[in-house]
Amino acid sequence: MSEKKPMANGSSNGDETQTIDIHEEDGFRYHRGSALSIFSSDRTEDFMALVLALLIALGVYLFVD
């Protein structure tokens, strides 16, 4: 039987429904983020966030004196 390691917040989560998309690196367990996404990849999501941020910045620049 494998040993359960505590999550980043210190709790050892026994509920298996909460273990979606858990990654382990150097013995440290963490949730990468939501397993539900409208984007096909992390790169696409990051690119769209950058485009949205640039559009917001442009809008603020143009409409705020």
C-alpha positions in Angstrom: 0.0 0.0 0.0 1.4 3.4 -1.0 2.0 6.1 1.6 -0.3 9.1 1.3 1.7 12.4 1.2 0.2 15.6 2.5 -1.0 18.2 0.0 0.7 21.6 -0.3 -1.7 23.0 2.3 -0.7 20.4 4.8 -3.9 18.3 4.7 -3.8 14.6 3.7 -6.7 14.3 1.4 -8.4 10.9 1.7 -11.3 11.7 -0.8 -10.3 10.2 -4.1 -12.6 12.6 -6.0 -10.3 15.4 -5.0 -7.2 13.9 -6.6 -8.0 14.9 -10.2 -4.9 16.4 -11.8 -2.5 16.1 -8.9 1.1 16.3 -9.9 4.2 15.3 -7.8 7.6 16.8 -8.2 10.5 16.3 -5.9 8.2 14.7 -3.3 5.9 17.7 -3.3 2.2 17.1 -4.3 0.2 19.9 -5.7 -2.9 20.6 -7.8 -1.9 21.9 -11.2 -5.3 23.6 -11.6 -8.7 22.8 -12.8 -9.1 19.7 -14.9 -11.9 21.4 -16.7 -10.9 23.8 -19.4 -12.3 25.2 -22.6 -8.8 25.3 -24.1 -7.1 22.4 -25.8 -3.7 23.1 -24.1 -2.0 25.2 -21.4 -0.2 27.1 -24.1 -3.4 28.1 -25.8 -4.9 29.2 -22.5 -1.8 31.3 -21.6 -1.8 32.9 -25.1 -5.5 33.8 -24.8 -4.9 35.3 -21.4 -2.1 37.4 -22.8 -4.2 38.6 -25.7 -7.1 39.5 -23.3 -4.7 41.4 -21.0 -3.3 43.3 -23.9 -6.8 44.3 -25.1 -7.7 45.4 -21.7 -4.6 47.5 -21.4 -5.2 49.0 -24.8 -8.7 49.9 -23.9 -7.6 51.5 -20.7 -4.9 53.5 -22.6 -7.4 54.7 -25.3 -10.4 55.5 -23.1 -8.8 56.9 -19.9 -7.3 60.3 -20.1 
